[in-house]
Amino acid sequence: MSLRYCNADYRPMFAFHTIDSNAGYTEAALQAIEQSATDYVAWLDAPAQAA
């Protein structure tokens, strides 16, 4: 609520992007999601490794 009052450009720490389970998915889509998660964790760890 205070963020709306201040007109802050709030972005959540995590955004949820999912595959619709009713639409089905391919193995390539599953691999892309797994790689994306791995890349995100590596990005989070980068500042800790630089210090």
mmCIF file of the N, C-alpha and C atoms, coordinates in Angstrom:
data_MODEL
# 
_entry.id   MODEL 
# 
loop_
_atom_site.group_PDB 
_atom_site.id 
_atom_site.type_symbol 
_atom_site.label_atom_id 
_atom_site.label_alt_id 
_atom_site.label_comp_id 
_atom_site.label_asym_id 
_atom_site.label_entity_id 
_atom_site.label_seq_id 
_atom_site.pdbx_PDB_ins_code 
_atom_site.Cartn_x 
_atom_site.Cartn_y 
_atom_site.Cartn_z 
_atom_site.occupancy 
_atom_site.B_iso_or_equiv 
_atom_site.pdbx_formal_charge 
_atom_site.auth_seq_id 
_atom_site.auth_comp_id 
_atom_site.auth_asym_id 
_atom_site.auth_atom_id 
_atom_site.pdbx_PDB_model_num 
ATOM 1   N N  . MET A 1 1  ? 0.819  -1.178  0.000   1.00 0.00 ? 1  MET A N  1 
ATOM 2   C CA . MET A 1 1  ? 0.000  0.000   0.000   1.00 0.00 ? 1  MET A CA 1 
ATOM 3   C C  . MET A 1 1  ? 0.870  1.251   0.000   1.00 0.00 ? 1  MET A C  1 
ATOM 4   N N  . SER A 1 2  ? 1.898  1.296   0.821   1.00 0.00 ? 2  SER A N  1 
ATOM 5   C CA . SER A 1 2  ? 2.752  2.478   0.846   1.00 0.00 ? 2  SER A CA 1 
ATOM 6   C C  . SER A 1 2  ? 3.509  2.637   -0.470  1.00 0.00 ? 2  SER A C  1 
ATOM 7   N N  . LEU A 1 3  ? 3.819  1.524   -1.143  1.00 0.00 ? 3  LEU A N  1 
ATOM 8   C CA . LEU A 1 3  ? 4.499  1.623   -2.425  1.00 0.00 ? 3  LEU A CA 1 
ATOM 9   C C  . LEU A 1 3  ? 3.607  2.289   -3.462  1.00 0.00 ? 3  LEU A C  1 
ATOM 10  N N  . ARG A 1 4  ? 2.335  1.987   -3.419  1.00 0.00 ? 4  ARG A N  1 
ATOM 11  C CA . ARG A 1 4  ? 1.406  2.627   -4.340  1.00 0.00 ? 4  ARG A CA 1 
ATOM 12  C C  . ARG A 1 4  ? 1.311  4.117   -4.017  1.00 0.00 ? 4  ARG A C  1 
ATOM 13  N N  . TYR A 1 5  ? 1.299  4.454   -2.741  1.00 0.00 ? 5  TYR A N  1 
ATOM 14  C CA . TYR A 1 5  ? 1.209  5.848   -2.325  1.00 0.00 ? 5  TYR A CA 1 
ATOM 15  C C  . TYR A 1 5  ? 2.427  6.634   -2.808  1.00 0.00 ? 5  TYR A C  1 
ATOM 16  N N  . CYS A 1 6  ? 3.581  6.027   -2.740  1.00 0.00 ? 6  CYS A N  1 
ATOM 17  C CA . CYS A 1 6  ? 4.824  6.701   -3.145  1.00 0.00 ? 6  CYS A CA 1 
ATOM 18  C C  . CYS A 1 6  ? 5.084  6.600   -4.642  1.00 0.00 ? 6  CYS A C  1 
ATOM 19  N N  . ASN A 1 7  ? 4.236  5.892   -5.357  1.00 0.00 ? 7  ASN A N  1 
ATOM 20  C CA . ASN A 1 7  ? 4.425  5.651   -6.789  1.00 0.00 ? 7  ASN A CA 1 
ATOM 21  C C  . ASN A 1 7  ? 5.771  4.987   -7.068  1.00 0.00 ? 7  ASN A C  1 
ATOM 22  N N  . ALA A 1 8  ? 6.159  4.084   -6.206  1.00 0.00 ? 8  ALA A N  1 
ATOM 23  C CA . ALA A 1 8  ? 7.436  3.386   -6.358  1.00 0.00 ? 8  ALA A CA 1 
ATOM 24  C C  . ALA A 1 8  ? 7.352  2.389   -7.505  1.00 0.00 ? 8  ALA A C  1 
ATOM 25  N N  . ASP A 1 9  ? 8.462  2.175   -8.126  1.00 0.00 ? 9  ASP A N  1 
ATOM 26  C CA . ASP A 1 9  ? 8.551  1.184   -9.191  1.00 0.00 ? 9  ASP A CA 1 
ATOM 27  C C  . ASP A 1 9  ? 8.910  -0.151  -8.550  1.00 0.00 ? 9  ASP A C  1 
ATOM 28  N N  . TYR A 1 10 ? 7.955  -0.746  -7.859  1.00 0.00 ? 10 TYR A N  1 
ATOM 29  C CA . TYR A 1 10 ? 8.192  -1.984  -7.123  1.00 0.00 ? 10 TYR A CA 1 
ATOM 30  C C  . TYR A 1 10 ? 8.198  -3.165  -8.078  1.00 0.00 ? 10 TYR A C  1 
ATOM 31  N N  . ARG A 1 11 ? 9.193  -4.000  -7.938  1.00 0.00 ? 11 ARG A N  1 
ATOM 32  C CA . ARG A 1 11 ? 9.254  -5.252  -8.688  1.00 0.00 ? 11 ARG A CA 1 
ATOM 33  C C  . ARG A 1 11 ? 9.504  -6.366  -7.692  1.00 0.00 ? 11 ARG A C  1 
ATOM 34  N N  . PRO A 1 12 ? 8.684  -7.399  -7.708  1.00 0.00 ? 12 PRO A N  1 
ATOM 35  C CA . PRO A 1 12 ? 8.873  -8.476  -6.740  1.00 0.00 ? 12 PRO A CA 1 
ATOM 36  C C  . PRO A 1 12 ? 10.193 -9.205  -6.967  1.00 0.00 ? 12 PRO A C  1 
ATOM 37  N N  . MET A 1 13 ? 10.717 -9.772  -5.892  1.00 0.00 ? 13 MET A N  1 
ATOM 38  C CA . MET A 1 13 ? 11.973 -10.500 -5.987  1.00 0.00 ? 13 MET A CA 1 
ATOM 39  C C  . MET A 1 13 ? 11.837 -11.702 -6.917  1.00 0.00 ? 13 MET A C  1 
ATOM 40  N N  . PHE A 1 14 ? 10.695 -12.348 -6.855  1.00 0.00 ? 14 PHE A N  1 
ATOM 41  C CA . PHE A 1 14 ? 10.471 -13.521 -7.683  1.00 0.00 ? 14 PHE A CA 1 
ATOM 42  C C  . PHE A 1 14 ? 9.236  -13.305 -8.542  1.00 0.00 ? 14 PHE A C  1 
ATOM 43  N N  . ALA A 1 15 ? 9.344  -13.642 -9.786  1.00 0.00 ? 15 ALA A N  1 
ATOM 44  C CA . ALA A 1 15 ? 8.195  -13.627 -10.683 1.00 0.00 ? 15 ALA A CA 1 
ATOM 45  C C  . ALA A 1 15 ? 7.915  -15.080 -11.051 1.00 0.00 ? 15 ALA A C  1 
ATOM 46  N N  . PHE A 1 16 ? 6.671  -15.428 -11.075 1.00 0.00 ? 16 PHE A N  1 
ATOM 47  C CA . PHE A 1 16 ? 6.315  -16.808 -11.359 1.00 0.00 ? 16 PHE A CA 1 
ATOM 48  C C  . PHE A 1 16 ? 5.885  -16.933 -12.813 1.00 0.00 ? 16 PHE A C  1 
ATOM 49  N N  . HIS A 1 17 ? 6.637  -17.702 -13.552 1.00 0.00 ? 17 HIS A N  1 
ATOM 50  C CA . HIS A 1 17 ? 6.325  -17.995 -14.943 1.00 0.00 ? 17 HIS A CA 1 
ATOM 51  C C  . HIS A 1 17 ? 6.177  -19.502 -15.026 1.00 0.00 ? 17 HIS A C  1 
ATOM 52  N N  . THR A 1 18 ? 5.000  -19.930 -15.373 1.00 0.00 ? 18 THR A N  1 
ATOM 53  C CA . THR A 1 18 ? 4.740  -21.371 -15.371 1.00 0.00 ? 18 THR A CA 1 
ATOM 54  C C  . THR A 1 18 ? 4.239  -21.835 -16.727 1.00 0.00 ? 18 THR A C  1 
ATOM 55  N N  . ILE A 1 19 ? 4.252  -23.116 -16.882 1.00 0.00 ? 19 ILE A N  1 
ATOM 56  C CA . ILE A 1 19 ? 3.674  -23.740 -18.057 1.00 0.00 ? 19 ILE A CA 1 
ATOM 57  C C  . ILE A 1 19 ? 2.279  -24.202 -17.669 1.00 0.00 ? 19 ILE A C  1 
ATOM 58  N N  . ASP A 1 20 ? 1.312  -23.886 -18.487 1.00 0.00 ? 20 ASP A N  1 
ATOM 59  C CA . ASP A 1 20 ? -0.055 -24.325 -18.228 1.00 0.00 ? 20 ASP A CA 1 
ATOM 60  C C  . ASP A 1 20 ? -0.099 -25.846 -18.325 1.00 0.00 ? 20 ASP A C  1 
ATOM 61  N N  . SER A 1 21 ? -0.430 -26.489 -17.222 1.00 0.00 ? 21 SER A N  1 
ATOM 62  C CA . SER A 1 21 ? -0.407 -27.950 -17.196 1.00 0.00 ? 21 SER A CA 1 
ATOM 63  C C  . SER A 1 21 ? -1.439 -28.555 -18.138 1.00 0.00 ? 21 SER A C  1 
ATOM 64  N N  . ASN A 1 22 ? -2.487 -27.815 -18.461 1.00 0.00 ? 22 ASN A N  1 
ATOM 65  C CA . ASN A 1 22 ? -3.496 -28.334 -19.376 1.00 0.00 ? 22 ASN A CA 1 
ATOM 66  C C  . ASN A 1 22 ? -3.049 -28.238 -20.830 1.00 0.00 ? 22 ASN A C  1 
ATOM 67  N N  . ALA A 1 23 ? -2.110 -27.349 -21.107 1.00 0.00 ? 23 ALA A N  1 
ATOM 68  C CA . ALA A 1 23 ? -1.668 -27.159 -22.484 1.00 0.00 ? 23 ALA A CA 1 
ATOM 69  C C  . ALA A 1 23 ? -0.603 -28.173 -22.884 1.00 0.00 ? 23 ALA A C  1 
ATOM 70  N N  . GLY A 1 24 ? -0.015 -28.810 -21.904 1.00 0.00 ? 24 GLY A N  1 
ATOM 71  C CA . GLY A 1 24 ? 1.065  -29.740 -22.202 1.00 0.00 ? 24 GLY A CA 1 
ATOM 72  C C  . GLY A 1 24 ? 2.355  -28.977 -22.436 1.00 0.00 ? 24 GLY A C  1 
ATOM 73  N N  . TYR A 1 25 ? 3.454  -29.683 -22.449 1.00 0.00 ? 25 TYR A N  1 
ATOM 74  C CA . TYR A 1 25 ? 4.745  -29.044 -22.681 1.00 0.00 ? 25 TYR A CA 1 
ATOM 75  C C  . TYR A 1 25 ? 5.708  -30.065 -23.253 1.00 0.00 ? 25 TYR A C  1 
ATOM 76  N N  . THR A 1 26 ? 6.744  -29.557 -23.855 1.00 0.00 ? 26 THR A N  1 
ATOM 77  C CA . THR A 1 26 ? 7.736  -30.433 -24.472 1.00 0.00 ? 26 THR A CA 1 
ATOM 78  C C  . THR A 1 26 ? 8.942  -30.562 -23.558 1.00 0.00 ? 26 THR A C  1 
ATOM 79  N N  . GLU A 1 27 ? 9.782  -31.501 -23.858 1.00 0.00 ? 27 GLU A N  1 
ATOM 80  C CA . GLU A 1 27 ? 11.021 -31.681 -23.106 1.00 0.00 ? 27 GLU A CA 1 
ATOM 81  C C  . GLU A 1 27 ? 11.906 -30.448 -23.255 1.00 0.00 ? 27 GLU A C  1 
ATOM 82  N N  . ALA A 1 28 ? 11.878 -29.818 -24.424 1.00 0.00 ? 28 ALA A N  1 
ATOM 83  C CA . ALA A 1 28 ? 12.678 -28.607 -24.647 1.00 0.00 ? 28 ALA A CA 1 
ATOM 84  C C  . ALA A 1 28 ? 12.222 -27.479 -23.728 1.00 0.00 ? 28 ALA A C  1 
ATOM 85  N N  . ALA A 1 29 ? 10.919 -27.354 -23.516 1.00 0.00 ? 29 ALA A N  1 
ATOM 86  C CA . ALA A 1 29 ? 10.407 -26.315 -22.617 1.00 0.00 ? 29 ALA A CA 1 
ATOM 87  C C  . ALA A 1 29 ? 10.838 -26.588 -21.185 1.00 0.00 ? 29 ALA A C  1 
ATOM 88  N N  . LEU A 1 30 ? 10.798 -27.823 -20.773 1.00 0.00 ? 30 LEU A N  1 
ATOM 89  C CA . LEU A 1 30 ? 11.225 -28.191 -19.421 1.00 0.00 ? 30 LEU A CA 1 
ATOM 90  C C  . LEU A 1 30 ? 12.711 -27.890 -19.226 1.00 0.00 ? 30 LEU A C  1 
ATOM 91  N N  . GLN A 1 31 ? 13.522 -28.200 -20.215 1.00 0.00 ? 31 GLN A N  1 
ATOM 92  C CA . GLN A 1 31 ? 14.955 -27.919 -20.131 1.00 0.00 ? 31 GLN A CA 1 
ATOM 93  C C  . GLN A 1 31 ? 15.217 -26.416 -20.082 1.00 0.00 ? 31 GLN A C  1 
ATOM 94  N N  . ALA A 1 32 ? 14.438 -25.635 -20.829 1.00 0.00 ? 32 ALA A N  1 
ATOM 95  C CA . ALA A 1 32 ? 14.610 -24.182 -20.822 1.00 0.00 ? 32 ALA A CA 1 
ATOM 96  C C  . ALA A 1 32 ? 14.304 -23.609 -19.448 1.00 0.00 ? 32 ALA A C  1 
ATOM 97  N N  . ILE A 1 33 ? 13.288 -24.130 -18.788 1.00 0.00 ? 33 ILE A N  1 
ATOM 98  C CA . ILE A 1 33 ? 12.934 -23.668 -17.446 1.00 0.00 ? 33 ILE A CA 1 
ATOM 99  C C  . ILE A 1 33 ? 14.020 -24.051 -16.452 1.00 0.00 ? 33 ILE A C  1 
ATOM 100 N N  . GLU A 1 34 ? 14.518 -25.270 -16.544 1.00 0.00 ? 34 GLU A N  1 
ATOM 101 C CA . GLU A 1 34 ? 15.591 -25.701 -15.642 1.00 0.00 ? 34 GLU A CA 1 
ATOM 102 C C  . GLU A 1 34 ? 16.850 -24.858 -15.837 1.00 0.00 ? 34 GLU A C  1 
ATOM 103 N N  . GLN A 1 35 ? 17.179 -24.542 -17.087 1.00 0.00 ? 35 GLN A N  1 
ATOM 104 C CA . GLN A 1 35 ? 18.359 -23.715 -17.364 1.00 0.00 ? 35 GLN A CA 1 
ATOM 105 C C  . GLN A 1 35 ? 18.156 -22.298 -16.843 1.00 0.00 ? 35 GLN A C  1 
ATOM 106 N N  . SER A 1 36 ? 16.946 -21.786 -16.988 1.00 0.00 ? 36 SER A N  1 
ATOM 107 C CA . SER A 1 36 ? 16.640 -20.447 -16.494 1.00 0.00 ? 36 SER A CA 1 
ATOM 108 C C  . SER A 1 36 ? 16.811 -20.379 -14.981 1.00 0.00 ? 36 SER A C  1 
ATOM 109 N N  . ALA A 1 37 ? 16.356 -21.400 -14.279 1.00 0.00 ? 37 ALA A N  1 
ATOM 110 C CA . ALA A 1 37 ? 16.500 -21.428 -12.821 1.00 0.00 ? 37 ALA A CA 1 
ATOM 111 C C  . ALA A 1 37 ? 17.974 -21.501 -12.430 1.00 0.00 ? 37 ALA A C  1 
ATOM 112 N N  . THR A 1 38 ? 18.743 -22.299 -13.146 1.00 0.00 ? 38 THR A N  1 
ATOM 113 C CA . THR A 1 38 ? 20.179 -22.408 -12.878 1.00 0.00 ? 38 THR A CA 1 
ATOM 114 C C  . THR A 1 38 ? 20.879 -21.075 -13.114 1.00 0.00 ? 38 THR A C  1 
ATOM 115 N N  . ASP A 1 39 ? 20.533 -20.405 -14.205 1.00 0.00 ? 39 ASP A N  1 
ATOM 116 C CA . ASP A 1 39 ? 21.132 -19.101 -14.513 1.00 0.00 ? 39 ASP A CA 1 
ATOM 117 C C  . ASP A 1 39 ? 20.778 -18.064 -13.454 1.00 0.00 ? 39 ASP A C  1 
ATOM 118 N N  . TYR A 1 40 ? 19.541 -18.105 -12.960 1.00 0.00 ? 40 TYR A N  1 
ATOM 119 C CA . TYR A 1 40 ? 19.107 -17.137 -11.956 1.00 0.00 ? 40 TYR A CA 1 
ATOM 120 C C  . TYR A 1 40 ? 19.869 -17.335 -10.644 1.00 0.00 ? 40 TYR A C  1 
ATOM 121 N N  . VAL A 1 41 ? 20.043 -18.575 -10.233 1.00 0.00 ? 41 VAL A N  1 
ATOM 122 C CA . VAL A 1 41 ? 20.786 -18.849 -9.001  1.00 0.00 ? 41 VAL A CA 1 
ATOM 123 C C  . VAL A 1 41 ? 22.243 -18.418 -9.163  1.00 0.00 ? 41 VAL A C  1 
ATOM 124 N N  . ALA A 1 42 ? 22.825 -18.651 -10.334 1.00 0.00 ? 42 ALA A N  1 
ATOM 125 C CA . ALA A 1 42 ? 24.203 -18.213 -10.582 1.00 0.00 ? 42 ALA A CA 1 
ATOM 126 C C  . ALA A 1 42 ? 24.296 -16.695 -10.521 1.00 0.00 ? 42 ALA A C  1 
ATOM 127 N N  . TRP A 1 43 ? 23.298 -16.004 -11.040 1.00 0.00 ? 43 TRP A N  1 
ATOM 128 C CA . TRP A 1 43 ? 23.276 -14.538 -10.999 1.00 0.00 ? 43 TRP A CA 1 
ATOM 129 C C  . TRP A 1 43 ? 23.179 -14.045 -9.555  1.00 0.00 ? 43 TRP A C  1 
ATOM 130 N N  . LEU A 1 44 ? 22.378 -14.734 -8.738  1.00 0.00 ? 44 LEU A N  1 
ATOM 131 C CA . LEU A 1 44 ? 22.265 -14.357 -7.330  1.00 0.00 ? 44 LEU A CA 1 
ATOM 132 C C  . LEU A 1 44 ? 23.578 -14.582 -6.588  1.00 0.00 ? 44 LEU A C  1 
ATOM 133 N N  . ASP A 1 45 ? 24.311 -15.622 -6.946  1.00 0.00 ? 45 ASP A N  1 
ATOM 134 C CA . ASP A 1 45 ? 25.574 -15.948 -6.288  1.00 0.00 ? 45 ASP A CA 1 
ATOM 135 C C  . ASP A 1 45 ? 26.738 -15.075 -6.753  1.00 0.00 ? 45 ASP A C  1 
ATOM 136 N N  . ALA A 1 46 ? 26.624 -14.421 -7.883  1.00 0.00 ? 46 ALA A N  1 
ATOM 137 C CA . ALA A 1 46 ? 27.736 -13.656 -8.459  1.00 0.00 ? 46 ALA A CA 1 
ATOM 138 C C  . ALA A 1 46 ? 28.288 -12.587 -7.513  1.00 0.00 ? 46 ALA A C  1 
ATOM 139 N N  . PRO A 1 47 ? 27.463 -11.768 -6.848  1.00 0.00 ? 47 PRO A N  1 
ATOM 140 C CA . PRO A 1 47 ? 28.037 -10.767 -5.932  1.00 0.00 ? 47 PRO A CA 1 
ATOM 141 C C  . PRO A 1 47 ? 28.797 -11.404 -4.767  1.00 0.00 ? 47 PRO A C  1 
ATOM 142 N N  . ALA A 1 48 ? 28.340 -12.532 -4.287  1.00 0.00 ? 48 ALA A N  1 
ATOM 143 C CA . ALA A 1 48 ? 29.010 -13.203 -3.171  1.00 0.00 ? 48 ALA A CA 1 
ATOM 144 C C  . ALA A 1 48 ? 30.375 -13.734 -3.607  1.00 0.00 ? 48 ALA A C  1 
ATOM 145 N N  . GLN A 1 49 ? 30.475 -14.181 -4.836  1.00 0.00 ? 49 GLN A N  1 
ATOM 146 C CA . GLN A 1 49 ? 31.741 -14.709 -5.330  1.00 0.00 ? 49 GLN A CA 1 
ATOM 147 C C  . GLN A 1 49 ? 32.727 -13.586 -5.634  1.00 0.00 ? 49 GLN A C  1 
ATOM 148 N N  . ALA A 1 50 ? 32.221 -12.404 -5.988  1.00 0.00 ? 50 ALA A N  1 
ATOM 149 C CA . ALA A 1 50 ? 33.091 -11.275 -6.313  1.00 0.00 ? 50 ALA A CA 1 
ATOM 150 C C  . ALA A 1 50 ? 33.708 -10.654 -5.058  1.00 0.00 ? 50 ALA A C  1 
ATOM 151 N N  . ALA A 1 51 ? 33.057 -10.854 -3.927  1.00 0.00 ? 51 ALA A N  1 
ATOM 152 C CA . ALA A 1 51 ? 33.541 -10.232 -2.684  1.00 0.00 ? 51 ALA A CA 1 
ATOM 153 C C  . ALA A 1 51 ? 34.696 -10.967 -2.071  1.00 0.00 ? 51 ALA A C  1 
# 
